[in-house]
């Protein structure tokens, strides 16, 4: 349920707004950290889960959460 809301609401909003900004990876990571923590908590996982696994595709048993830095290229 929470990934559906992430994909249908939050992801498009971030993609639209980030097109006009120029942010470093560290700035994006700092802003996206609360989102990661919320999504991980909602899925019943620890908030300290390795971010590589969080971003990995479902083919590799990841959660396939796109990092904010990857939105704006």
C-alpha positions, 0 to 999 in steps of 0.5 A: 500500500505504501509503495503504491502511494510512493509511486503514484503520489510522491515520485511524480511530485518530486520528479516535477519539482526537481527538474528546476533545481540543481542539487548535489547527491549529499543534499538530495540524500539529506532531504530524502532520508526521512522518506526512506525512514518512513517507507522502511518503517511502513514496510516493517523493515529497520530504518538502518537497512542498507540503502543499496538493497533499498534501491536494488530492483525487485529482481535482486530482492530489493525494494526498488525505491529510486533515490531523489538524486536519480530523479533529476539526473 
